Amino acid sequence: MNEFRFSIPQDILVGRGTAEKLGDAAKKLGGTHAFIISGPHLTKMGHVQHCADLLAAKGIPSDAFSETEGNPSVATVDKAAKAFKESGADFIVAFGGGSPMDVAKAVAVVAKYGGSVTDYEGADKVPGDIIPLIAIPTTAGTGSEVTAFSVITDHARNYKLTVFSYKLIPSYAILDPDFLTTAPAGVAAACGIDAMVHAIESYISRAASPFSDAMAEKALELIGKNIRRYVANRTDIDAAQAMLTGSLFAGIAFSWARLGDVHAMSHPVSAYFDVPHGVANAILLPTIMEFNALADNGKYKKIYNYVAETTAGEDFEPIDLVAVLKELNASFGIPASLSEAGVTKDKFDAMADDAMKSGNIAVNPRATKKSDVLDLYEKAF
């Protein structure tokens, strides 16, 4: 067994009604003035004001920035960081899906150390502790509340840059399934598949360890058993909490084992064509899992038993898992191909170049060259 390491350097609360403890978490952080980073939809629904009210009940004033977009940009981070500094706040509440969380992490770095988020692109360039963060996810997908990554779109390059540092992990994560009950079916499906991809890619990663495998397997169990129920009925609290917890465990898994070709190739799809991240992952997943089947060491059968509605027989072949993933996408109304999502072939070469810059390529179970990436884009088209 190879050497491995891990740590869980944060406090995590999971369960219905845990959002009510936001003020207590802020007090434990020593926070005196909050800056809530969220999105327009949650603001319109009154959820951002609810967070502000919970903080106010503990004597903590707050300001809010609610202009995050689906694939948040460098410009958005700059604008949010400026608003944070002007507010006088001393901690951040990241409230929403992956986009507000990515922005919040980037702001927590830029507002403290200056410059642009592009200055911190890559691994371990954050010089020290960041502005304290409390993360409250409202989707079961990214696991960003426990991950060491912030992904921001640089429109000047049509490129999704990644900041990676364990300093980015929020101090607190509060997972309340009540926030998941109003998600549209399409959003719930795309986010749920995204969480599943996190679990699958970290599980079959060449950087996987017994720790990340344990997290990934539990994530797959929770997601596989509950994703259909949750998409069918988002008010099913038990299914919603299972999805939220599965997403959490998947996030922990990939923070330590990284991902693979699906994420490396999906980021350019979103950067060039603004395809939602979860949708891009879902479209690419079957094609890339078929490509990776050559390197399967027995884990495909385990994944199948977690996500399929039947148990694998003695005659199981890796292609059986690929078929299940295609069926799952189809049942949720996710586009079957990149072309259906609005992607055009003229960007394939540039997209492949960007995909090859991702560190995830290096840990994909099957060695991958640029020519492979181009072939995979073609097959998924």
C-alpha positions in Angstrom: 0.0 0.0 0.0 1.4 3.4 -1.0 1.8 6.2 1.5 -1.2 8.6 1.8 -2.4 11.4 4.0 -5.6 13.3 4.8 -7.2 15.7 7.2 -10.7 17.1 7.8 -9.8 20.6 9.0 -13.3 21.9 9.5 -16.6 21.6 11.5 -19.5 20.2 9.5 -23.2 20.2 10.5 -25.6 18.0 8.6 -29.4 17.8 9.1 -32.7 19.5 8.8 -32.8 22.9 10.6 -29.0 23.2 10.9 -29.1 26.5 9.1 -30.5 27.9 12.4 -27.0 27.5 13.8 -25.4 29.9 11.4 -25.1 32.6 14.0 -23.6 30.2 16.5 -21.0 29.2 13.9 -20.2 32.8 13.2 -19.7 33.5 16.9 -17.3 30.5 17.2 -15.3 32.0 14.3 -15.1 35.3 16.2 -16.9 37.0 13.3 -18.5 40.4 14.0 -19.7 41.4 10.5 -20.7 39.0 7.7 -20.5 39.3 4.0 -22.9 36.9 2.3 -22.0 35.8 -1.3 -24.9 34.2 -3.1 -26.9 34.4 -6.3 -30.0 36.3 -7.7 -32.3 33.3 -7.5 -31.8 32.8 -3.8 -32.1 36.5 -3.2 -35.4 36.6 -5.0 -36.7 33.7 -2.9 -35.8 35.4 0.3 -33.2 32.9 1.4 -30.4 35.5 1.5 -32.5 37.7 3.8 -33.2 34.7 6.0 -29.4 34.2 6.4 -29.1 37.8 7.3 -31.9 37.5 9.8 -30.2 34.5 11.4 -27.0 36.4 11.8 -28.8 39.5 13.1 -30.5 37.4 15.8 -27.0 36.8 17.2 -26.1 40.5 16.9 -24.1 40.1 13.7 -24.7 42.6 10.9 -24.3 41.6 7.3 -23.9 42.8 3.7 -24.6 40.7 0.6 -23.3 40.2 -2.9 -25.8 38.3 -5.1 -24.5 38.8 -8.6 -22.8 35.4 -9.1 -23.5 33.8 -12.4 -23.6 30.1 -13.6 -19.9 30.0 -14.6 -18.5 32.8 -12.4 -15.9 35.1 -14.0 -12.7 36.9 -13.0 -14.7 40.2 -13.3 -17.3 38.9 -10.8 -14.6 38.0 -8.3 -13.1 41.5 -8.7 -16.4 43.1 -8.1 -17.3 41.0 -5.1 -13.8 41.5 -3.5 -14.3 45.3 -3.9 -17.7 45.1 -2.2 -16.3 42.9 0.6 -13.6 45.4 1.4 -16.0 48.3 1.3 -18.4 46.5 3.6 -16.0 46.2 6.5 -16.9 42.6 7.0 -14.5 40.2 8.7 -15.9 36.8 7.5 -17.8 35.4 4.5 -20.9 33.2 4.3 -20.9 31.3 1.0 -24.5 30.5 0.3 -25.7 28.7 -2.8 -24.4 26.2 -5.3 -20.9 25.8 -6.6 -20.8 29.2 -8.3 -21.2 31.4 -5.1 -18.8 29.0 -3.3 -16.1 29.4 -6.0 -16.5 33.2 -5.9 -16.5 33.2 -2.0 -13.2 31.3 -1.9 -11.6 33.5 -4.5 -12.8 36.6 -2.7 -11.4 35.3 0.6 -8.0 35.1 -1.0 -8.0 38.2 -3.2 -9.5 40.5 -0.5 -6.8 39.4 2.0 -3.7 39.2 -0.2 -4.5 41.5 -3.1 -4.1 41.2 -6.9 -6.4 39.2 -9.1 -7.6 35.6 -8.7 -5.5 34.8 -11.8 -2.4 35.4 -9.6 -3.2 32.4 -7.6 -4.0 30.0 -10.5 -2.6 26.5 -10.0 -1.5 24.6 -7.0 -0.5 26.0 -3.6 -0.1 29.6 -4.5 -2.2 30.9 -1.7 0.3 32.3 0.8 -1.5 31.6 4.1 -4.9 31.5 5.9 -7.7 33.3 4.0 -10.6 35.3 5.3 -12.8 32.8 7.4 -15.6 31.1 5.4 -18.8 29.5 6.4 -20.3 27.5 3.5 -24.0 26.6 3.2 -24.7 24.6 0.0 -28.2 24.8 -1.6 -27.5 22.1 -4.2 -26.3 18.5 -3.9 -23.6 18.6 -6.5 -20.3 20.4 -6.2 -19.2 19.5 -2.7 -17.5 22.8 -2.7 -18.2 23.3 1.0 -15.5 20.8 1.8 -13.1 21.1 -1.2 -9.8 22.8 -1.7 -10.6 24.2 -5.2 -12.1 27.4 -6.7 -12.9 27.3 -10.4 -13.3 30.7 -12.1 -13.8 31.5 -15.8 -11.3 33.8 -17.4 -13.2 35.2 -20.5 -10.1 36.8 -21.8 -8.8 33.2 -22.5 -12.1 31.3 -22.7 -10.5 29.3 -19.9 -11.7 27.9 -16.6 -8.8 28.5 -14.2 -8.4 26.5 -11.0 -7.0 27.7 -7.7 -6.0 24.7 -5.5 -5.0 25.1 -1.9 -6.1 23.4 1.3 -6.3 26.9 2.7 -9.5 27.3 0.7 -11.5 24.8 2.7 -14.2 26.6 4.6 -14.0 26.7 8.4 -17.6 25.6 8.8 -20.0 23.8 6.5 -23.7 23.7 7.3 -25.8 21.3 5.2 -29.5 21.8 5.6 -31.6 19.7 3.2 -34.5 22.2 3.4 -32.6 24.4 0.9 -32.7 21.7 -1.7 -36.5 21.3 -1.9 -37.1 24.1 -4.4 -34.5 23.1 -7.0 -36.0 22.5 -10.5 -35.8 18.9 -11.6 -33.2 19.7 -14.3 -30.9 21.5 -11.8 -31.3 18.7 -9.3 -30.4 16.1 -12.0 -27.4 17.9 -13.3 -26.1 18.6 -9.8 -26.7 15.1 -8.7 -24.8 13.6 -11.7 -22.0 16.1 -11.0 -21.7 14.7 -7.4 -21.8 11.2 -8.8 -18.9 12.1 -11.2 -16.9 13.4 -8.3 -17.3 10.1 -6.5 -16.6 8.0 -9.6 -13.6 9.9 -10.8 -12.0 10.1 -7.3 -12.7 6.4 -6.8 -10.9 5.2 -10.0 -8.2 7.9 -9.8 -4.6 6.9 -9.8 -4.2 9.1 -6.7 -6.9 7.2 -4.8 -6.2 6.0 -1.3 -8.1 3.8 1.2 -9.4 7.1 2.8 -10.6 8.6 -0.5 -12.1 5.2 -1.5 -14.1 5.0 1.7 -15.5 8.5 1.1 -16.2 7.8 -2.6 -17.9 4.5 -1.9 -20.2 6.0 0.7 -20.9 8.8 -1.6 -21.8 6.4 -4.4 -24.1 4.4 -2.1 -26.0 7.5 -1.0 -26.2 9.1 -4.4 -27.0 5.8 -6.3 -29.8 4.9 -4.0 -31.4 8.4 -3.8 -30.8 10.4 -7.0 -33.8 9.0 -8.8 -36.1 9.6 -5.8 -34.7 13.1 -5.3 -35.0 14.2 -8.9 -38.6 12.8 -9.0 -39.6 14.7 -5.8 -37.3 17.3 -4.5 -39.4 17.7 -1.3 -38.4 14.1 -0.3 -36.3 15.3 2.6 -34.7 11.9 3.3 -33.6 11.7 -0.3 -32.4 15.3 -0.3 -30.4 14.9 2.8 -28.8 11.7 1.4 -27.9 13.5 -1.8 -26.4 16.4 0.2 -24.4 14.0 2.4 -23.3 12.0 -0.6 -22.1 15.2 -2.3 -20.2 16.1 0.8 -18.4 12.8 0.9 -17.6 12.9 -2.8 -16.1 16.4 -2.3 -13.9 15.1 0.5 -12.8 12.2 -1.7 -11.8 14.3 -4.7 -10.0 16.9 -2.5 -7.5 14.2 -1.8 -7.7 11.9 -4.8 -8.5 14.5 -7.5 -10.6 13.7 -10.6 -10.0 12.7 -14.2 -10.6 13.2 -17.8 -14.3 14.0 -17.4 -13.6 17.2 -15.4 -10.5 18.0 -17.5 -12.6 18.0 -20.6 -15.8 19.5 -19.2 -14.3 22.7 -18.1 -13.4 23.8 -21.6 -17.0 22.9 -22.7 -18.4 25.3 -20.1 -15.8 28.0 -20.8 -16.4 28.1 -24.5 -20.1 27.4 -24.7 -21.4 28.3 -21.2 -22.8 24.8 -20.8 -23.7 24.2 -17.1 -20.9 22.3 -15.4 -23.1 19.4 -14.3 -24.6 19.0 -17.8 -21.1 18.9 -19.4 -19.9 16.3 -17.0 -23.0 14.2 -17.5 -22.7 14.2 -21.3 -19.0 13.3 -21.2 -19.2 10.6 -18.5 -20.4 7.6 -20.5 -17.9 8.2 -23.3 -14.9 8.6 -21.0 -15.9 5.7 -18.8 -15.9 3.5 -21.9 -12.4 4.9 -22.7 -11.2 4.2 -19.2 -12.7 0.6 -19.1 -9.4 -0.7 -20.4 -7.8 0.2 -17.1 -10.6 -1.1 -14.9 -9.3 -3.1 -11.8 -12.6 -4.3 -10.6 -14.1 -1.0 -9.4 -16.5 -0.7 -12.4 -18.5 -3.6 -11.0 -18.7 -2.0 -7.6 -19.8 1.3 -9.1 -22.5 -0.5 -11.1 -23.9 -2.1 -7.9 -24.2 1.3 -6.3 -25.8 3.2 -9.2 -27.8 0.6 -11.1 -31.2 -0.6 -10.2 -30.1 -4.2 -10.6 -27.1 -6.2 -9.2 -24.2 -7.1 -11.5 -24.1 -10.8 -12.5 -21.2 -13.1 -13.0 -21.1 -12.0 -16.6 -20.6 -8.3 -15.8 -18.6 -6.3 -18.3 -17.4 -2.7 -17.8 -19.6 -1.7 -20.8 -22.6 -2.6 -18.6 -21.8 0.4 -16.4 -21.6 2.7 -19.4 -25.1 1.6 -20.5 -26.5 2.4 -17.0 -24.9 5.9 -17.1 -26.4 6.6 -20.5 -29.9 5.4 -19.3 -29.6 7.6 -16.2 -28.8 10.7 -18.3 -31.7 9.9 -20.6 -34.2 9.4 -17.8 -33.3 12.9 -16.5 -33.6 14.6 -19.9 -29.9 15.5 -20.0 -28.6 16.0 -23.6 -27.2 12.8 -25.1 -24.4 14.6 -26.9 -22.3 17.7 -27.0 -24.0 18.9 -30.2 -27.4 18.8 -28.4 -25.9 21.1 -25.8 -24.8 23.7 -28.4 -21.2 22.7 -28.7 -19.5 23.1 -32.2 -16.5 21.2 -33.5 -14.5 24.3 -34.5 -13.4 24.7 -30.9 -12.3 21.1 -30.3 -8.6 21.8 -30.9 -8.5 24.7 -28.4 -10.6 22.8 -26.0 -8.2 19.8 -26.1 -5.3 22.1 -25.5 -7.0 23.5 -22.4 -8.1 20.0 -21.2 -4.5 18.8 -21.3 -3.4 21.7 -19.0 -5.6 20.2 -16.2 -3.9 18.3 -13.4 -6.7 15.8 -13.5 -5.4 14.3 -16.8 -2.4 13.1 -14.9 -4.4 10.9 -12.5 -6.9 9.6 -14.9 -6.8 5.8 -14.8 -6.0 5.5 -18.5 -3.1 7.5 -19.9 -4.4 10.3 -22.1 -2.9 12.2 -24.9 -4.3 15.2 -26.8 -5.2 13.0 -29.7 -7.3 10.9 -27.2 -9.0 14.0 -26.0 -9.9 15.0 -29.5 -11.2 11.5 -30.2 -13.3 11.6 -27.0 -14.8 15.0 -28.0 -15.7 13.5 -31.4 -17.3 10.4 -29.8 -19.3 12.6 -27.4 -20.4 14.9 -30.2 
